[in-house]
Amino acid sequence: MSLPPDAPLVSQLRARDSFLRIRDVLSCVGVSRSTWLSWVKRGAAPGPVRLGPSARLVAWRSRDLEAWMDQQVQRSDRIESPCYPFTSPP
């Protein structure tokens, strides 16, 4: 399946397995660079893969990022917050 280059990044993720650089990851996830990298360091988010001979070139696999995002959605669906009760009033 081929998507136009201006298709949303999330659609591009689902269309094919690819590598994403940090700017693309941050665009998908919507957090700051420092927050994302601290989550990666703690193991709370997927880590990057090293590309090429340089240890400095890293990217994230789109399938890992998509799986992580799905886990976050599933986890948030199971959490009941006292501030946001998603139940209908009696």
Secondary structure, 3 states (H helix, E strand, C coil): CCCCCCCCHHHHHHHCCCEECHHHHHHHHCCCHHHHHHHHHHCCCCCCEECCCCCCCEEEEHHHHHHHHHHHHHHHHHCCCCCCCCCCCC
